Amino acid sequence: MEKTGILFSYDTRREKFKSLYDRNKFYRGLFGYKQTVKENGKVYRYEKKGLVNSIPHIKVEDSVIIVLKDDAPCFKAYLDKWSGKVVYRTFKVVLEDEDFNELMSSVKK
């Protein structure tokens, strides 16, 4: 398998989002979220998966993620969906064995 990745550096333009809810929708779609609901004396826990839960990745820093070259179109399409509200740049990177192994182990099968 080719050890080429694409580094995405993205930035949200807070003033472009209609509301905090709209901005959270972007992040929840990307990273997923957990929710706890208390109802009738019972506690229900839900976990909603985000895009990064389904593709191998390395979160380098806040707003900086490396994905495999083959998965980059999927990640790019998600960011493009938020065009005008999110801007990003991409960089091709060659992954060292250790980084490649970390990336591949990021998604639990």
N, C-alpha and C positions, 0 to 999 in steps of 0.2 A: 504494500500500500504506500502510495506517495505521501511523504511527510511535509506537504506544503499546506500552510494555513493562510487564512485571510484574517487580518486584524481589523476589527471595526472599532472606530472611535466615534461615539455619537454624543450629541448634546441636545437636550430638550430646550425649546424656546418657551419658557413659562408663560410669557405674555400672549403667546399664540393659542394656548389651550383655552377653551371656553370656561372651564372650571377645574377645580382640583379633582373632581370625579373623573373628568375627561383625561387628565394627566395620569391618574392612578390606573385608568383603564389601559393605557399604553404599557405601564410597568407590569400590571397583572398579566397582560397578554404575553409579555416577554418572559417574566420570571415565575408566574403562577402565584398562588397565595393559599394561606390556610385560614379557615374560618371556624369559630366555635359559636354554636347557637344553644342557648339554654331555653328549653320549652317544656312546660308541664313537669317541672322537676327533673327533667332529663337533660343530659349534655350531649350534643351532637357535634362531631368534628368532621369538617370537610376539607379536602385538599384538592385544589384545582391546579392542573398542570399548565405551565406556560411553554412557550416555544423552546426555551433552552433546556427544558426537561426532556425533550425528545431528540436533541442533536448534541453530539459531542462538542465540548467547548472548554475553554479556560477563561475564567473571569480574571483579567489581569489587574484591573482597578475599577473603581466606579466608572461606568460608561465606556469601558474598554474590554472587548471580548474577542477571543480568537476562536474561529471555527475552521473546520476542514474546508479546503478549496471546493470540494464537491457539495458541501452544505451551504456555502456562501450565498447562492442564489435565493435560497429559502429565507435566510436571515435578511438579505437585502430587500426582498419583497415585503417582509414585515415592516422594515423601516420606511420603505417607500410608501406604504399605506398611510403613514403619518407625515407625509411630505408637507413642508411648511411649518410643522410643529417640531419636527426632529430633523437635525442636520447631521450628516456623518461623513467620514472619510474612511477609505480602506487602504490597507497596505498588505502586500504579499510578504509572508514570512516563511522561513525554513525552520521547521521544528527539530530540536535536538531530541534524541531518544527519550530522555526523561520527560520532556514537555509533551511529546507525542503520547507517551503512556498515560500521563495525567489527563490529557484530553480524551483519550479513548475510554478511560475509566470513569468519566464524568456522568455517563448515562447508565443507569442501572437497568439491566434487561429483565 
